[in-house]
Amino acid sequence: MLRLAICLCLALTSPAWADPVRYLLEPDRSTVGFTYTFGADTDDGTMPVTAADLLIDLDTPARSSVDVTVDVRRARTGFFLATEALRGASVLDARSHPTIRFRSTRVVAEGAGARIEGEFTIRGVIRPGTLSAQFFRQQGTEAGDRDRLSIYLTGAINRSEFGATGFPDEVGDRVELRILARIRRADG
């Protein structure tokens, strides 16, 4: 997915904007990817992004905020039985907790991107977490155009911290996250 994001996007350059900008998610072009260990192997999965409230200031990242929700009921892994186990009561419990949410509490410029500190809500449990963000112009946009962006976020969580403890002998605790959000300026 990182290769795709790099191929589709170019570095951002533009004069400073005075205020943070509200962006709208392009949900059909955005996804949350994750990787987990299954025995000695790894497997990948996805969850669709269903809602996002994005206020972004690329020149002063501390003025930015992010609130994203994904649909656990539509989560998918590499094979059917793992998908059913993932959605089941002992892991994500999609019936009782149909969404996962990440809400930023602090955004800090970091190199060419940002570090987004916030809270994950999984299975009704809220825990702090951090995502690293890179911002790119979408393919087909001109230099300096900030109307359509792609954000590539990476991070990790330990599922046991949220009570998602099912199948501990088969599935590892750490889950790597890769989020590709395609957004467009709300007033653009």
BALOBA-1460 file (C-alpha; in Angstrom, 3 decimals):
// residues 188
<rec num="1" residu="m" x="0.000" y="0.000" z="0.000"/>
<rec num="2" residu="l" x="2.915" y="2.356" z="0.724"/>
<rec num="3" residu="r" x="4.220" y="1.814" z="-2.815"/>
<rec num="4" residu="l" x="0.755" y="2.682" z="-4.144"/>
<rec num="5" residu="a" x="0.605" y="5.851" z="-2.044"/>
<rec num="6" residu="i" x="4.046" y="6.959" z="-3.215"/>
<rec num="7" residu="c" x="3.227" y="6.235" z="-6.863"/>
<rec num="8" residu="l" x="-0.085" y="8.075" z="-6.693"/>
<rec num="9" residu="c" x="1.087" y="11.092" z="-4.750"/>
<rec num="10" residu="l" x="3.740" y="13.790" z="-5.011"/>
<rec num="11" residu="a" x="5.252" y="16.012" z="-2.338"/>
<rec num="12" residu="l" x="3.257" y="19.085" z="-1.326"/>
<rec num="13" residu="t" x="4.429" y="22.627" z="-1.970"/>
<rec num="14" residu="s" x="2.267" y="25.725" z="-1.625"/>
<rec num="15" residu="p" x="2.128" y="29.112" z="0.033"/>
<rec num="16" residu="a" x="0.788" y="29.150" z="3.597"/>
<rec num="17" residu="w" x="-2.962" y="29.217" z="4.211"/>
<rec num="18" residu="a" x="-4.293" y="31.360" z="7.000"/>
<rec num="19" residu="d" x="-6.689" y="28.874" z="8.628"/>
<rec num="20" residu="p" x="-7.055" y="25.117" z="8.992"/>
<rec num="21" residu="v" x="-9.063" y="23.597" z="6.146"/>
<rec num="22" residu="r" x="-11.986" y="21.188" z="6.463"/>
<rec num="23" residu="y" x="-11.587" y="18.150" z="4.238"/>
<rec num="24" residu="l" x="-14.102" y="15.488" z="3.243"/>
<rec num="25" residu="l" x="-13.197" y="11.825" z="3.092"/>
<rec num="26" residu="e" x="-13.483" y="9.935" z="-0.190"/>
<rec num="27" residu="p" x="-14.659" y="6.707" z="1.516"/>
<rec num="28" residu="d" x="-14.627" y="4.510" z="-1.595"/>
<rec num="29" residu="r" x="-10.970" y="5.373" z="-2.105"/>
<rec num="30" residu="s" x="-9.889" y="5.101" z="1.550"/>
<rec num="31" residu="t" x="-9.155" y="2.053" z="3.685"/>
<rec num="32" residu="v" x="-7.595" y="0.819" z="6.887"/>
<rec num="33" residu="g" x="-5.157" y="-2.010" z="6.336"/>
<rec num="34" residu="f" x="-3.711" y="-4.123" z="9.115"/>
<rec num="35" residu="t" x="-1.200" y="-6.942" z="9.505"/>
<rec num="36" residu="y" x="-1.132" y="-9.522" z="12.290"/>
<rec num="37" residu="t" x="0.813" y="-12.686" z="12.994"/>
<rec num="38" residu="f" x="-0.927" y="-16.001" z="12.594"/>
<rec num="39" residu="g" x="1.331" y="-18.740" z="13.907"/>
<rec num="40" residu="a" x="4.686" y="-18.303" z="12.173"/>
<rec num="41" residu="d" x="3.120" y="-16.352" z="9.285"/>
<rec num="42" residu="t" x="1.534" y="-12.949" z="8.834"/>
<rec num="43" residu="d" x="-1.818" y="-12.120" z="7.286"/>
<rec num="44" residu="d" x="-3.336" y="-8.848" z="6.110"/>
<rec num="45" residu="g" x="-6.803" y="-7.455" z="6.400"/>
<rec num="46" residu="t" x="-8.848" y="-4.342" z="5.723"/>
<rec num="47" residu="m" x="-11.695" y="-2.344" z="7.232"/>
<rec num="48" residu="p" x="-13.557" y="0.405" z="5.389"/>
<rec num="49" residu="v" x="-13.511" y="3.952" z="6.696"/>
<rec num="50" residu="t" x="-17.119" y="5.015" z="7.261"/>
<rec num="51" residu="a" x="-16.785" y="8.519" z="8.699"/>
<rec num="52" residu="a" x="-14.155" y="11.180" z="9.129"/>
<rec num="53" residu="d" x="-14.021" y="14.702" z="10.509"/>
<rec num="54" residu="l" x="-10.798" y="16.238" z="9.218"/>
<rec num="55" residu="l" x="-9.549" y="19.739" z="9.941"/>
<rec num="56" residu="i" x="-6.049" y="20.075" z="8.498"/>
<rec num="57" residu="d" x="-3.471" y="22.834" z="8.582"/>
<rec num="58" residu="l" x="-0.463" y="21.658" z="6.592"/>
<rec num="59" residu="d" x="1.549" y="24.741" z="7.552"/>
<rec num="60" residu="t" x="0.796" y="24.561" z="11.300"/>
<rec num="61" residu="p" x="-0.026" y="20.899" z="12.047"/>
<rec num="62" residu="a" x="-0.815" y="21.622" z="15.723"/>
<rec num="63" residu="r" x="-4.020" y="23.316" z="14.523"/>
<rec num="64" residu="s" x="-5.178" y="20.086" z="12.860"/>
<rec num="65" residu="s" x="-7.599" y="17.489" z="14.192"/>
<rec num="66" residu="v" x="-8.707" y="14.070" z="13.000"/>
<rec num="67" residu="d" x="-11.655" y="11.888" z="13.995"/>
<rec num="68" residu="v" x="-12.045" y="8.673" z="11.970"/>
<rec num="69" residu="t" x="-14.455" y="5.731" z="12.303"/>
<rec num="70" residu="v" x="-14.128" y="2.321" z="10.616"/>
<rec num="71" residu="d" x="-16.704" y="-0.453" z="10.179"/>
<rec num="72" residu="v" x="-15.746" y="-3.635" z="12.060"/>
<rec num="73" residu="r" x="-18.693" y="-5.533" z="10.544"/>
<rec num="74" residu="r" x="-17.124" y="-5.206" z="7.099"/>
<rec num="75" residu="a" x="-13.607" y="-6.193" z="8.190"/>
<rec num="76" residu="r" x="-11.865" y="-8.714" z="5.926"/>
<rec num="77" residu="t" x="-8.749" y="-10.845" z="6.274"/>
<rec num="78" residu="g" x="-6.944" y="-13.159" z="3.884"/>
<rec num="79" residu="f" x="-9.259" y="-16.087" z="4.550"/>
<rec num="80" residu="f" x="-12.866" y="-16.639" z="5.622"/>
<rec num="81" residu="l" x="-12.329" y="-18.366" z="8.993"/>
<rec num="82" residu="a" x="-9.947" y="-15.655" z="10.185"/>
<rec num="83" residu="t" x="-12.453" y="-12.994" z="9.123"/>
<rec num="84" residu="e" x="-15.214" y="-14.679" z="11.130"/>
<rec num="85" residu="a" x="-12.915" y="-15.031" z="14.160"/>
<rec num="86" residu="l" x="-11.868" y="-11.373" z="13.889"/>
<rec num="87" residu="r" x="-15.486" y="-10.187" z="13.957"/>
<rec num="88" residu="g" x="-16.418" y="-12.674" z="16.694"/>
<rec num="89" residu="a" x="-17.085" y="-11.979" z="20.375"/>
<rec num="90" residu="s" x="-13.605" y="-12.928" z="21.610"/>
<rec num="91" residu="v" x="-11.744" y="-10.555" z="19.278"/>
<rec num="92" residu="l" x="-13.487" y="-7.389" z="17.975"/>
<rec num="93" residu="d" x="-17.068" y="-8.344" z="18.887"/>
<rec num="94" residu="a" x="-18.599" y="-6.646" z="15.839"/>
<rec num="95" residu="r" x="-22.133" y="-7.368" z="17.015"/>
<rec num="96" residu="s" x="-21.734" y="-5.333" z="20.224"/>
<rec num="97" residu="h" x="-19.051" y="-2.915" z="18.958"/>
<rec num="98" residu="p" x="-19.594" y="-2.335" z="15.220"/>
<rec num="99" residu="t" x="-17.041" y="0.475" z="14.883"/>
<rec num="100" residu="i" x="-13.501" y="1.430" z="15.808"/>
<rec num="101" residu="r" x="-12.672" y="5.100" z="16.279"/>
<rec num="102" residu="f" x="-9.480" y="7.141" z="16.352"/>
<rec num="103" residu="r" x="-9.694" y="10.717" z="17.628"/>
<rec num="104" residu="s" x="-6.648" y="12.970" z="17.692"/>
<rec num="105" residu="t" x="-5.706" y="14.831" z="20.844"/>
<rec num="106" residu="r" x="-2.483" y="16.411" z="19.547"/>
<rec num="107" residu="v" x="-0.808" y="16.815" z="16.156"/>
<rec num="108" residu="v" x="2.917" y="17.540" z="15.976"/>
<rec num="109" residu="a" x="5.020" y="18.318" z="12.892"/>
<rec num="110" residu="e" x="7.587" y="15.581" z="12.389"/>
<rec num="111" residu="g" x="9.956" y="15.800" z="9.420"/>
<rec num="112" residu="a" x="7.922" y="16.111" z="6.222"/>
<rec num="113" residu="g" x="4.848" y="14.697" z="7.977"/>
<rec num="114" residu="a" x="3.212" y="14.681" z="11.381"/>
<rec num="115" residu="r" x="2.815" y="12.586" z="14.507"/>
<rec num="116" residu="i" x="-0.841" y="12.272" z="15.472"/>
<rec num="117" residu="e" x="-1.402" y="11.439" z="19.116"/>
<rec num="118" residu="g" x="-4.880" y="10.396" z="20.073"/>
<rec num="119" residu="e" x="-7.267" y="7.810" z="21.421"/>
<rec num="120" residu="f" x="-8.388" y="4.539" z="19.900"/>
<rec num="121" residu="t" x="-11.796" y="3.204" z="20.920"/>
<rec num="122" residu="i" x="-11.980" y="-0.549" z="20.305"/>
<rec num="123" residu="r" x="-14.598" y="-2.797" z="21.917"/>
<rec num="124" residu="g" x="-15.712" y="0.212" z="23.960"/>
<rec num="125" residu="v" x="-12.241" y="0.534" z="25.521"/>
<rec num="126" residu="i" x="-10.385" y="3.830" z="25.055"/>
<rec num="127" residu="r" x="-6.579" y="3.787" z="25.011"/>
<rec num="128" residu="p" x="-3.955" y="6.283" z="23.823"/>
<rec num="129" residu="g" x="-2.167" y="5.668" z="20.549"/>
<rec num="130" residu="t" x="0.038" y="7.397" z="18.003"/>
<rec num="131" residu="l" x="-0.002" y="7.397" z="14.217"/>
<rec num="132" residu="s" x="2.683" y="8.731" z="11.875"/>
<rec num="133" residu="a" x="1.279" y="10.685" z="8.923"/>
<rec num="134" residu="q" x="2.602" y="11.566" z="5.499"/>
<rec num="135" residu="f" x="0.666" y="13.928" z="3.225"/>
<rec num="136" residu="f" x="0.699" y="13.749" z="-0.583"/>
<rec num="137" residu="r" x="-1.060" y="15.432" z="-3.484"/>
<rec num="138" residu="q" x="-3.308" y="13.034" z="-5.356"/>
<rec num="139" residu="q" x="-2.301" y="11.875" z="-8.816"/>
<rec num="140" residu="g" x="-3.272" y="14.327" z="-11.537"/>
<rec num="141" residu="t" x="-3.060" y="17.443" z="-9.358"/>
<rec num="142" residu="e" x="-0.625" y="20.275" z="-10.007"/>
<rec num="143" residu="a" x="2.222" y="21.398" z="-7.768"/>
<rec num="144" residu="g" x="0.871" y="23.501" z="-4.909"/>
<rec num="145" residu="d" x="-2.697" y="22.170" z="-5.299"/>
<rec num="146" residu="r" x="-3.991" y="21.160" z="-1.868"/>
<rec num="147" residu="d" x="-7.604" y="20.521" z="-2.879"/>
<rec num="148" residu="r" x="-7.226" y="16.715" z="-3.137"/>
<rec num="149" residu="l" x="-4.802" y="14.963" z="-0.799"/>
<rec num="150" residu="s" x="-3.823" y="11.488" z="0.264"/>
<rec num="151" residu="i" x="-2.789" y="10.825" z="3.840"/>
<rec num="152" residu="y" x="-0.795" y="7.714" z="4.639"/>
<rec num="153" residu="l" x="-0.825" y="6.825" z="8.346"/>
<rec num="154" residu="t" x="1.059" y="4.048" z="10.102"/>
<rec num="155" residu="g" x="1.092" y="2.784" z="13.660"/>
<rec num="156" residu="a" x="0.415" y="-0.255" z="15.834"/>
<rec num="157" residu="i" x="-1.772" y="-1.373" z="18.699"/>
<rec num="158" residu="n" x="-1.737" y="-4.316" z="21.095"/>
<rec num="159" residu="r" x="-5.151" y="-5.943" z="20.798"/>
<rec num="160" residu="s" x="-5.051" y="-7.280" z="24.376"/>
<rec num="161" residu="e" x="-5.157" y="-3.695" z="25.707"/>
<rec num="162" residu="f" x="-8.681" y="-3.472" z="24.298"/>
<rec num="163" residu="g" x="-9.903" y="-6.876" z="25.510"/>
<rec num="164" residu="a" x="-9.554" y="-8.444" z="22.034"/>
<rec num="165" residu="t" x="-7.818" y="-11.495" z="23.478"/>
<rec num="166" residu="g" x="-9.339" y="-14.360" z="21.493"/>
<rec num="167" residu="f" x="-7.062" y="-17.041" z="19.992"/>
<rec num="168" residu="p" x="-3.867" y="-15.984" z="21.835"/>
<rec num="169" residu="d" x="-2.068" y="-19.228" z="20.922"/>
<rec num="170" residu="e" x="-2.637" y="-18.663" z="17.197"/>
<rec num="171" residu="v" x="-2.711" y="-14.871" z="16.740"/>
<rec num="172" residu="g" x="-0.114" y="-12.356" z="17.935"/>
<rec num="173" residu="d" x="-0.983" y="-9.426" z="20.159"/>
<rec num="174" residu="r" x="0.556" y="-6.626" z="18.068"/>
<rec num="175" residu="v" x="-1.420" y="-5.381" z="15.061"/>
<rec num="176" residu="e" x="0.330" y="-3.115" z="12.532"/>
<rec num="177" residu="l" x="-1.876" y="-0.414" z="10.975"/>
<rec num="178" residu="r" x="-1.671" y="1.165" z="7.507"/>
<rec num="179" residu="i" x="-4.316" y="3.738" z="6.705"/>
<rec num="180" residu="l" x="-4.709" y="5.369" z="3.323"/>
<rec num="181" residu="a" x="-7.219" y="8.223" z="3.426"/>
<rec num="182" residu="r" x="-8.039" y="10.122" z="0.276"/>
<rec num="183" residu="i" x="-9.602" y="13.489" z="1.002"/>
<rec num="184" residu="r" x="-10.838" y="16.583" z="-0.828"/>
<rec num="185" residu="r" x="-11.178" y="20.138" z="0.350"/>
<rec num="186" residu="a" x="-14.747" y="20.701" z="1.607"/>
<rec num="187" residu="d" x="-15.206" y="24.020" z="-0.153"/>
<rec num="188" residu="g" x="-13.237" y="23.034" z="-3.262"/>
